[in-house]
Amino acid sequence: MGLNRRFSHGFQSQLSYTWSKCLDNASGTYGLEGGIPWSNPLNGSFDHGRCLFDRPHVFTLSGVYALPFQQNIFVKGWQMSGGLNVQSGSPWNVLIGFDQSGSAIANQRPNLVLPADTIMTGNINQWANPAGFSLPAPGTLGNLQRDFLAGPGTVNTNFSVIKETPIKEQVRVQFRAEFFNLFNHANFALPNANVFVQTANGGGAPNPTFGKVTATTTAARQIQFALKLLF
């Protein structure tokens, strides 16, 4: 869905919202190309789950406003613009962390033992409840769906102020003040996906750092100023 207000009386804006769902059994990149091997080579549906690039909700709002002041060279030519982007978190594939099945298959998943709506905590120190998963029996694969959980969403706001001052007919000076991540919102990366760690006797034990977020996906607030001569 999209709404667009064409530039009129110094103001232009547009809004868009996308609601989507993407499912597959092998996406391994953030595009349509590439893939990953199936966990079970004889059963592709075992890896049926969310695409790696699936984002159920994406909301974007942007606009430009040219200030109407025209009294003199100091107050004319000012313009403000900004943009807001909000989107759902990316899929999060909960993993065992070692080869429990003995098949050398990468990214083996545990068993799901609690209802999905009771697992997510939203706490960056432990994004999901580890009690919601159990270790499969040796030599078997877990029943958890691929990319079953969602990581933290993102919110980003950019803003800029621009002033253009004409010098000659085809020469003008442009001043820009730009603010990226205006509100310094922390957008967190995916949590630690390994819910178990292998013990010395070859078994598995709960991973104390499972679900912990240790990084961000966007930079902190950045401000830059520029002065340009356009001709």
C-alpha positions, 0 to 999 in steps of 0.5 A: 500500500502506498500514498503519495502527495505530489509537491504542492505549496512547498510540501511533498510526502509519501508513505508505504506499507508492505505486509508479506510472507516468504517461505522456502526450504533453502534460502541462504542469502539476503536475495533470491539467488543462492541457497543452503544444502537441505538438512535431510537430502531426501526430504526438502520439506524438513527445512520448510520455513521463513526465507532469510530475507522475510520481513512481514512488516515494512513501513516507510514515511518520508517528506520534503518541506520548502519553507515559505520565507522569501523576505531576504537572502538569509531566510529564503531557500531553506528546505527540510526533509526526513524519512522514517523506516520501521520493519520487522526483525529478520528470521532467527534460526535456533541451532544446537551448536554441534553435530548431534545427529552424527551426519556432519550436517550444518545448522542442526536444530533442536526440538521445540517443547514449549508453545511458540508464544511463550518462548520470546522474551524481547530481552536483549540479554536472552531473546528467547527462553532456552527452556523452550528447546531440548536436545534431540536424541543422538543420531537424530534431527530436531523438529524445530522449524527452520528460521522459526523465531524473529530477531529484533526489529529496526527503527531508523529516522533520518533528517536534513536541513538544506539551504540554497543561495543563488550567486548567479543564474547557474551558480549557487551555494548549498549548505546541508546539515544531515542527521542519520539515526536522528533519535539514536535508536539502538537497532540490535543484531540477531542473538546468539543462536546456539542453544546448546554447547557440546560437553567433554563426554560428547553430550550437550549442555545449555549454552549460558550465552544463548539468546544474548545480543552482542551487536547492533545493525546500524550506527549510532547517531551521526551528524554531518555538515556540508557546503557545496558550490553548484554550477 
